[in-house]
Amino acid sequence: MLLGLTGKIETRLKELIRQKAKEKECKVLALEVMPDHVHLFILANPQLSPNLLIGQIKGFSSRTLREEFPELRSRLPTLWTRSYFVSTHGHISDKSIEKYIADQKGI
């Protein structure tokens, strides 16, 4: 059985992302958790490095979820990959975002 980011894990992940965003003085504008990935639109201080912010969100959420849900440790070697997509608002078209999301879903 494939373990995904659903149910209690999904709920807790959303809480953790919002918690870390608040700690970094960022605002979550949109958050969608899919069974195998996350879409996050976040308002952040432009002086805050996107790769640092995403790295902290991923590290914090992975560490916490794997502590709280031991089944994640036994079924997944890691919770997150190193890859992610980042863009600033206004510098990417709606079509590009739609294509990105469609590609993630395998459509």
N, C-alpha and C positions, 0 to 999 in steps of 0.2 A: 504494500500500500504506500502510495506517495504521500509524504508529509508536506503540507503547504502552509502558507501564511493565511490561515483561515480560523474562524471561531475565536476562542480565547486568545490564541497567539496573535491574530490580527488586531483584536481589541487592545491588547497590551502593547503591541508594536506602535499603534497610533498614539497611545498615551506617552510612550517613551520618546517618540519623535517630537511631539509637542513639548514635552518637558525639556529636551535638549535645546530645541529652538528657543524657548523662553529663556533658558539659562544663557544662551548666546545673544539675547536681545533681538531675536528674529521673530517674524510672524509667519505662521503657516497659512498660506492663502488657499491651497487646495492639497488634498492628500488622498490618494487612492491606493489601497493595498490589494494587489492581485495575488493569486496563489503562489506565484514564483518571482514577483518583483514589485517594486513600489514606484508610483508616480508622485513626486513631491514638487509643489510650486511654493517657493518661500521668498519672503521679503527680508533681505539682509542688508546690513551696512555695506556699502560698496568697498570699504577698506578691509572687509573680512574676506579672506581668500576662500573661493568656492571649494577648492579641493580640501582645505583644512576643515571647513564646516561639514562637508559631506563625510569626510573621514571620521570626524568626531561623532556624527550621528550614527554612522554605520558601526563604529567600534563600540559605542555605548549601548546601542540597541542589541547588537549581537551578544555582547558579554552578558547583559541582563537577561535576555530571552533564553540563552543557553543555561543560565543558572536556574531560572524559574521553570523552564520546561526541559527536563533532562532528556526527553525523547528527541529533541533537536540535536543533542550531542551524539546520540547513538546512530542517527540516520543520516546526518549531514556532516561531511568533513569540515565545512565552514558554512556560516550562514550567508555571508555576502561574498560576491566576487569583487575584484578590484575595479571593475568597470562601472561607469556611470555616464550620464549625459547631462551637460550643464549648458544653459544658454541664458542670456539676459533678455528680459521682456522688451519687445520692440525691435529686437535684432533678428528675430526668427518669425517666419510667416506661420499663419494658422495651418496652412497646408503641410509645412514641415513638421509641425507638432502632430498633426493627424497621421502623417506617414510614420513618424517615430512610434507612435502608440500602436498603429496597425502592425508594424514590423515586430513589435514586442509580443503581440498576440499571435504572431505567425500567420497573419492574413495576407 
